[in-house]
């Protein structure tokens, strides 16, 4: 079984809305008062909720001879200082 659902931003409201329901699972979408949108996928074993938030992209530096091998970067090419003084 293959199902594709194209979501529309206007569908996310403060009230839960079921967008798919069948014998295997239910999918519902919603919006928190803060404006963060979410999707809950539920089956008979449990559920998972995904939140669609916008944050600054973080990346991992793995370049050889870098003073910051394996550290988190701000996404702007500068190492993220996780030990501020």
URPE-V703752 format. One record per backbone hydrogen bond with DSSP energy under -0.5 kcal/mol. CO is the residue of the C=O (numbers start at 1). NH is the residue of the N-H. E is the energy in kcal/mol with one decimal. If there is no record, write none. Layout:
# URPE-V703752
CO;NH;E, CO;NH;E
This chain:
# URPE-V703752
5;7;-0.7, 8;11;-2.1, 9;12;-1.1, 11;13;-0.7, 13;31;-1.8, 15;13;-0.5, 17;29;-2.5, 20;27;-2.8, 25;22;-2.1, 26;42;-2.7, 27;19;-2.6, 27;20;-1.4, 28;40;-3.0, 29;17;-2.4, 30;38;-2.4, 32;35;-2.4, 36;32;-2.9, 37;52;-3.2, 38;30;-1.9, 39;41;-0.5, 39;50;-3.2, 40;28;-2.2, 40;42;-0.5, 41;48;-2.3, 42;26;-2.4, 43;46;-0.9, 46;43;-3.0, 48;41;-2.8, 50;39;-2.4, 51;53;-1.0, 52;37;-0.9, 53;55;-0.6, 59;73;-3.0, 61;70;-3.3, 63;66;-1.1, 66;69;-1.0, 68;71;-2.1, 71;61;-2.2, 72;80;-2.3, 73;59;-1.0, 78;74;-2.1, 80;82;-1.0
